[in-house]
Amino acid sequence: MKPSYQDLRVWQHAMDLVVRVYAETQGFPREELYGLTSQMRSAAVSIPSNIAEGKGRSTGRDRNLFFCHARGSLLELQTQILIAERLKILEASSAGELTNLAADIGRMLNALIQSMRGPEGPK
């Protein structure tokens, strides 16, 4: 049976990050519902969503494009975590845990993207 996107460790860890982001943003101030809360949740959800979409593409170039989109969403989320910490909406310990999780996912995504690249570009 062909491996599914759900078999990818990076997708599994990204799903864990989504759950953590939702839990952390639950305690954000109500006035941030359409601000940081929404932005962070959207960026977090985009990470595993783009990994799944990339896995479903038929060409290596298309797959790599969506894996790069996932990396972009991850960097967006990391920036939002720092903003929330600076605004004192997110505790430093929680921000650190989210940042570490995100960094691990970033390393996995970078490895996945690199594995798709050959001397002539995406496989």
C-alpha positions in Angstrom: 0.0 0.0 0.0 1.3 3.5 -0.9 2.3 5.6 2.0 -0.1 8.3 3.0 0.6 11.9 4.0 -0.5 10.7 7.5 2.6 8.4 7.6 4.9 11.4 7.3 6.5 12.2 10.7 6.6 15.9 9.8 2.8 15.9 9.2 2.2 14.1 12.5 4.4 16.7 14.4 2.7 19.5 12.6 -0.7 18.2 13.7 0.6 18.1 17.3 1.6 21.8 16.9 -1.9 22.7 15.7 -3.4 21.2 18.8 -0.9 23.1 21.0 -1.5 26.4 19.3 -5.2 26.0 19.7 -4.8 25.2 23.4 -2.4 28.2 24.0 -4.6 30.7 22.1 -7.7 29.6 24.0 -6.4 31.8 26.8 -5.7 34.9 24.7 -7.7 38.0 25.3 -11.1 38.2 23.7 -10.0 41.3 21.7 -7.4 39.1 20.0 -10.0 36.7 18.6 -9.8 38.3 15.1 -6.1 39.2 15.5 -3.4 37.0 16.8 -5.7 34.2 17.8 -7.0 33.8 14.3 -3.7 34.5 12.6 -1.8 31.9 14.7 -4.5 29.2 14.3 -4.6 29.8 10.6 -0.9 29.6 10.1 -0.7 26.5 12.3 -3.4 24.7 10.3 -1.7 25.6 7.0 1.4 23.7 7.9 0.0 20.1 7.9 -2.6 21.1 5.3 0.2 22.1 2.8 2.2 19.0 3.7 -0.9 16.8 2.9 -1.6 18.7 -0.3 2.0 18.4 -1.4 2.0 14.7 -0.8 -1.0 14.4 -3.0 0.6 16.1 -6.0 1.8 14.1 -8.9 5.1 15.8 -9.7 8.1 16.4 -7.5 8.1 20.1 -8.4 4.5 20.5 -7.3 5.1 18.5 -4.1 8.1 20.7 -3.3 6.1 23.9 -3.8 3.6 22.9 -1.2 6.3 21.7 1.2 7.8 25.2 0.8 4.4 26.7 1.5 4.2 24.7 4.7 7.7 26.1 5.6 6.5 29.6 4.9 3.4 29.1 7.2 5.7 27.7 9.9 7.9 30.8 9.8 4.8 33.0 9.9 3.7 31.1 13.0 7.1 31.4 14.6 6.9 35.2 14.1 3.4 35.4 15.6 4.6 33.4 18.7 7.3 36.0 19.2 4.8 38.8 18.8 2.4 37.2 21.3 5.3 36.8 23.8 6.5 40.4 23.3 2.9 41.6 23.9 2.8 39.5 27.1 -0.2 37.6 25.7 1.8 34.4 25.7 4.0 33.3 28.6 7.7 32.9 27.9 7.7 29.2 28.8 4.8 28.5 26.5 6.4 30.5 23.7 9.6 28.6 24.2 7.8 25.2 24.0 6.0 26.3 20.8 9.2 27.7 19.3 11.1 24.4 20.0 8.3 22.3 18.5 8.2 24.6 15.5 12.0 24.4 15.1 11.9 20.6 15.1 9.2 20.7 12.4 11.3 23.2 10.4 14.3 20.9 10.4 12.1 18.0 9.2 10.5 20.2 6.5 14.0 21.4 5.4 15.1 17.7 5.2 12.0 16.8 3.2 12.5 19.7 0.8 16.2 18.8 0.4 15.4 15.2 -0.3 13.2 16.3 -3.2 16.0 18.3 -4.8 18.5 16.8 -7.1 21.3 18.4 -9.1 18.7 19.6 -11.6 15.9 20.8 -9.2 12.9 18.9 -7.7 12.6 15.3 -8.7 
